[in-house]
């Protein structure tokens, strides 16, 4: 524990230097010190570790990074990234984040994103007819690889439930794991829902979905590096919780897959394919992010919700307009995806002042 004690002493010393230099208020410094001293796990409670790491001198950062403090509070590693023997500070990652934010706000990005998702033709190894593109896409989606993963369905239903409860109990200590799992989940969506191997069309890929789901996965992995999401519990207006029942409905996915009719069997909470499906897990991820808005990764929220809105829209078209007789209930179960995605997308373009975020952290 010697390295840990030295790390904490360095933090405390740096805090007082900031106070004496007029760069930090005494009350804020005192509160952080109390949290460090009184909490048995040396947790910073409501404060992000980057707040403390940012006040350290560059000479002290390597000591903190390599100390046992990282094993007790893993999020400390988000403040510095060792690569090729060089120290990349939090400020450098923030610059990259700012670029991502700027690019994803531009209408050209949004237009390109939408065009890729809607106009990119599927790839098949045989029997491709451009005039039947829509039919081919539906055929690939209906016969995707996810159909052959039924033994894994319970696993990918239990893991999200465990992670959600862990977020509630441990907050930011589980944040990186949550983001990494989400990234892996979106990679699985891309491969398991975007690819099919059939006798009719051979090897087929829904190209647009595949590319954009991979992109969404990359931004969730990026969040696991930069750690912008703050999962500290706080009081919210009751109206903000409207996403919870809809996300729960999507995750439950109470439908008889043979008849397409409603089937409110509680066993579906841990037995169906919803844990491996984009349309049923995206409302869960977006719902969690919106409940912690504005202290979240806005770029990850924006890209995820944009794809959710696109795929949700086309699902409503198919279920309500093309196949309403047999798919109307499936259309109803896609309303959470559409509504939460649009809501999250709107939030991602709102201008939030940093002062508001700081107030929420206190």
N, C-alpha and C positions, 0 to 999 in steps of 0.2 A: 504493500500500500504506500510505500515511500514515494513512488512516481506520482501516485494520485495526490498525495498531500502536497508535493511540490507544485503540481499543476494547479491545484486550488489556491495555494499561496500566491502563485503568479497571477492568477485571475484577480484575487483580492487586491494585490499590489497595483495592478494595472487600473483597477476601478478607482482607487484613491488618487492615482496620478491624474486620471481624467477629471476627477472632482476638483482637485487642486488647480488644474489647468483651466477650469471653467468650461470644460467640454461636456460635462455630464452633471445632472442635478444630484444633490446629496441624497434625497429621498429614494430615487431610483437605484442608486448605487447601494444604499443601505439595505433595500429590500432584496436585491440580488444576493448580497452577502449573507443575509439572514437565511435565504433559501438554500444557499450552499452549505451553511453551517448546521442548520437545524434538520434538514431532510436527510434521513439515513441513507438514501440512495444518491444524495447530492444532485437531485433533480432540480431543474430551474422552474418547476411548476409551469406557470403560464407563459414563461419567457422562452423564446427560441434560443437554442444554444448559439446560433450565429450572432445574437446580440452581444454575448460575452466574447466570443472569438474575435469579433470585429474590433474590440477595444484593446486587444493584445498587440504588443509590438511584434513585428515580423520575426524577430529573433526568438520570441517565445512560442510562436505557432508550432514549429516542429516538435518541441517538447510536449505540448498538449496533444498533438496528433499521435505521438508514439506512446503516450502514457496509458496506464490502465483505465483512465477516465473513459476512453472510448469503449471499453468493454462494459462499463456500467451505464453509460449514456451514449449509445452508438451514434446518435445524431450529430455528435461532435464532428464526426468524419465529414459531414456535409460542408463544413466550413473551410476545408482545405483538401486538395486533391493531388496526391503525389503521382506524377507521371514523368517517366524518363528522367527521374532524379531531380526534377524541378518542382517547386511549390507553386501550385495554381491556387490563388486565394479566392475567397468568396466573391470578391469584386469582379474577378474575371468571368466567373460563371454568370454573375448578374448581367454583365455586358452581353453575353450570348443570349440570355433570357430576354433582354430588351430587344435584341434583333429579331428573335422569334415572335415577340409580341407585335413589333412593328410590321413584320412581313405578313403575319396572319390576319392583320387588320385591313390590309389593302384589298380593294375590290378585285384586283387581278388574281390574287390568291384565291379568293372566294369563288370567282368565276372558273378558274382552272380546276379547283376542287370539285365543283358541281359537275363540270363537263366530264372529268375523269370518272366520276361516280355514275353518270347517266348515259354517256355516249360511247364509252370504251367498249368495243365488241368483245364477246367471249372468245376464248381460245379452245378449240376442239381439234382432235387429231383425225377425225373423219366425219363426213356427212354435214359439213357446214354450209348453210344456205343463208346469205345475208338477209333475205326477206323473212326469215324465221328466227331472227335474233332473239326476240322476246320469248318465244317458245323454248329456244335452246337454254336461255338463262334460267327459266323456271324449271326446266328438266334437270339441269345441273343442281339447282338449289334443293329440289325434291329428292335427289339421289346422292347428296353430298356425303362425304366420308363420315360425318357425325353419326349417321345411321348405324355404323359398325362399332361405335364406341360405347354401347349401352352398359358394359361392365364398369365404365368409369363415371357414369352419371351420378351415383351417390357421392363419390369422392368430391366432384366439383360442385355439389350442392352443400356438402358439409363444410368445406374449406371457407367459402364466403361467409357462412353463418358464424364460424369461429372467428374470422378476421373482424367482422363487424362488432361482435361482443368485445374482442380484444381492443379495438379502437375506442370503444366506450370506456373500458376499464383503464387502459394504459395510454391512450392518446398518442402523442407524438413518438413515443417509444416504439410503436408498431407501425408508424407511418411509412417508413421505407419499405418494410415487408409488404404492406398493403399495395403500394405503388408497383413494386416488382411483380406481385401476383397479378395485378390488373394488366400490366404489360404482357406477361406470359399468356393471360387469358385472351387478349386481343390477337396475339400471334396464333393461338389455337383457333379462334374464330376464323381467321383468314384461311387457314389450311383445312380445317374440318368443315366449314360451311361454304367455302369458295371453290372447292375442288371436288370433282366426282370422276369415277372411272366406271364407265358403262359400256355395254355392247353396242348401243345405238350411236353414241358419239365418241367412244374411246375415252381418252384422257381429256377432261374439260375443266376450264377455269373461268369463273366469273371475274374477269380481269379487274374491272373497276373496284368492286368490293375488296378483292384481294389486296390491291395496291394501297387503298385508303385505310384498310384495317391494319396493315403493316405500319403505315405512317402513324396511326393513332397509338399503336404499341410503342413505337419509338418515343413519342412524347411522354408516355407513362414511364418509360425507362429513364428519360431525361429528368422527370420529376423525382425519381428515386435518387438521382445524383444531386440535384440542386436543393431539394427539399423546400418547396415554397408552401406546401399545404400545412396548415396548423390545425391539428385535430383536437385542440383543447376544448373541453366542453364549456359552453356558456349559454346564458339565457337568450332565447330568441322569441320574437312575436309568434303566437300560436299559428298564425296564417302561414308562416314559413314551412310548417310541417306538412303542408298539403301533399308534398312529394312522397311522403312515407307510405301511405296506403297504396298509392299507385305503383311505387317500386315493389312493394310486397306482392301485389297482384301479379306483376310481371314475373317476379322470381318464382312465385307459386305456379303460375301458368296452368290454371285448372281447366284443362280441355281433354276430351277423349280423342286421341289422335286418329282413331279408326273412323269415328263418325263425324268428328269436327264439332260436336255439341259440348255445351258446358258440363263439366264434371268436377265438382268441388271436393275431391278426395284429398284429405290432408296429407296423404302419403306422397303426393306429388312434390311436397316441399323438399323431399330428399331422394326422390326416385326418377324424376323425368330429366330431360336433356337441357333444361333451362340454364344450368350452370355452365354449359358449353356453347350457348347461343348468344349472338350479338344483341338481338332484339329484346332479350329478357334480362341480360346482365347490365346492359348500358344504362337503363333507368336506375339501377341500384348504384352504380358508380357515380352517375351524374347527380342523383339524389343526395348522396353523401357529400359531394363537393358543394352543392348549393346550400346545404345546411351549415357549411363552414365558410361560405362566402362573406367578406371579400378576402379572407386570409388563405387563399388557395392559389394554385398555379393556373392563372388565367388562360395561358396558352393551351395547356392540356384540356381545360374545360372547353375552350372554344373549338378545338379540333375534334374532340370527342362528340360534342353536341351537334356540330355541323354534319358529321357523318350520320349521327343518330337521326337527325331531321330528314336527311336525304333518303336513307333506307326506310325509315318509318313512313315517309310519304308514299313510296312505291308499294309498300306493303298494304297501305290503306287502299290504294288504287286497285291492287289485285284482289284483295279480300272483300271490298265493298262494291266494286264496279265490274270486275271481270268474273269473279266466282262467288257472288254473294250468297247463293243458295247453300253451298257447302262450307264456306269459309267466313261467314259473317262474325262468328264468335272469335275466330282467330284475329279478325280485324279489330274487334273490341279490345282484345288483349294486347294489341299493338298501340292503342291510344296512350298508355303510359309512356312508351318510347317517344312518340311524337310530341306530346304535351311537355314532358320534362326536358326533352332536347331543345325545343323552341325556347322554353323558359331559361334554360342554362345558356343558350346561345345569346339571348338578349342580355343576360347578366355579364357575359364575357366581353361585351362591347361597351359596358357602362364605364364611365370615368370615376374611379374611386380614389379619393385623396389619401395620401400616405398618413396624414394626421388622424384620419378615422381609423386606420389600421392600428396605429400606435395606441390609440385610446382603447381599442378592443383588447389589446394585449395586456393592458394594465389590470 
